[in-house]
Each structure stands twice: as C-alpha cells, then as structure tokens.
Amino acid sequence: MRRRNAFTLSLVALLADEVVGHILFTPVKIQSADSSFEALGLGPMAVLPHYQRKGIGSRLVQAGLEECRRAGHEIVVVLGYPEYYPRFGFLSAKRFGIRYEEEVPEEAFMLVDLRKGALAGRTGIVSYQPEFGSV
C-alpha cells in the first residue's frame, strides 16, 4: 500500500525514539445498487505488547480520528474488538445498513460518522484495499 500510496493517514507513537505503536487509515468504497461513496477504514492499529494497556492505542485512535475529521473525511469503518472501539463513538455498521464485503460477526464491524448526518440515506457494502485480502 505504501508503494501505491494507497493510504490516507499513518501515525506512529514514539517513546524515547522507539516506535511503540502505529495506526493506519486507508480509503474504502461503500457501494449499493444505486450509489457509491468513499470512506476510510481504520486498521491496522497495533501497540507493542510491553506497552499495551497504557493508553497508547487510545491516543492513536483519538489523534487519528481527529486528523481525519480535520481533513474533511466523514465516515470511518473498523473491523475490530466490539469491547474497544465504542469508546471512540463507533457503533454497529449494520444499524446504518452498512455491511462488510465478507461474512464477519456483525458486532465486530463498526463505524463512526465524523460529521453529523454523513450517513443519512447512505447504505452499502464496504470494500477495503486489495492488500487486505480476505479476512
């Protein structure tokens, strides 16, 4: 994806000049029978095991979402832990008529609207960059 410049935002967490965490946001397409629109996919997000549960991942997610909002992006989807992402405003995507292109547990596929009303009248199936392949 880096070679193709197929990502929107990449952030790292540094501690004493060591990279201890990373988050990536990439363009995704959401298509229905009569429309198509762009959004962002959050992932992967990772923190080195020794530094987990210290707030680094949370700060990466918060900073990433804020930067995406500032850049004018409206919707972010994530396939991740349903116990983790709701604290950042993520809700079940199914509730909005948005589905992942593969079969996944519905509670694990979530989205957040970065601009109120961004999801109004929008439904469809989310396609990630080809490098993500099948789940």
Residue pairs with C-beta under 8 A, 6 or more apart in sequence:
1 7
1 26
1 129
1 131
6 26
6 27
6 129
6 131
7 24
7 25
7 26
7 27
8 25
8 26
8 27
8 40
8 68
8 71
8 73
9 23
9 24
9 25
9 40
9 64
9 67
9 68
9 71
10 22
10 23
10 24
10 25
11 22
11 23
11 60
11 63
11 64
11 67
12 19
12 21
12 22
13 19
13 20
13 21
13 22
13 47
13 51
13 56
13 59
13 60
14 20
15 51
15 56
20 47
20 48
20 51
20 56
21 45
21 46
21 47
21 48
21 51
21 56
21 57
21 60
22 44
22 45
22 46
22 60
23 42
23 44
23 45
23 46
23 57
23 60
23 61
23 64
24 42
24 43
24 44
24 45
25 40
25 41
25 42
25 64
25 68
25 76
26 40
26 41
26 43
26 128
26 129
27 38
27 39
27 40
27 41
27 129
28 38
28 39
28 40
28 41
28 77
28 126
28 127
28 128
28 129
29 36
29 37
29 38
29 39
29 126
29 127
30 36
30 37
30 38
30 39
30 75
30 98
30 122
30 124
30 125
30 126
30 127
31 124
31 125
31 127
32 122
32 123
32 124
32 125
35 122
35 124
36 124
37 122
37 124
39 73
39 74
39 75
39 76
39 77
39 111
39 126
40 68
40 73
40 75
40 76
40 77
41 76
41 77
41 78
41 79
41 126
41 128
41 129
41 132
42 61
42 64
42 65
42 76
42 77
42 78
42 80
43 78
43 79
43 80
45 57
45 60
45 61
45 80
47 56
47 57
47 60
58 87
58 88
61 85
61 88
62 88
65 76
65 88
65 89
65 112
65 114
68 76
68 114
69 114
69 115
73 114
74 113
74 114
74 115
74 118
75 111
75 112
75 113
75 114
75 118
75 119
76 90
76 111
76 112
76 114
77 93
77 98
77 100
77 109
77 110
77 111
77 126
78 85
78 90
78 109
78 110
78 111
79 100
79 104
79 108
79 109
79 110
79 135
80 108
80 110
81 108
82 105
82 107
82 108
82 110
85 110
86 110
88 112
89 112
90 110
90 111
90 112
91 110
91 111
91 112
92 106
92 107
92 109
92 110
93 99
93 100
93 106
93 109
93 110
93 111
93 126
94 106
94 109
96 111
96 119
96 122
96 123
97 122
97 123
97 124
98 111
98 119
98 122
98 123
98 124
98 125
98 126
99 109
99 124
99 125
99 126
100 109
100 125
100 126
100 135
101 125
101 126
101 127
101 128
102 134
102 135
104 135
109 126
111 119
113 119
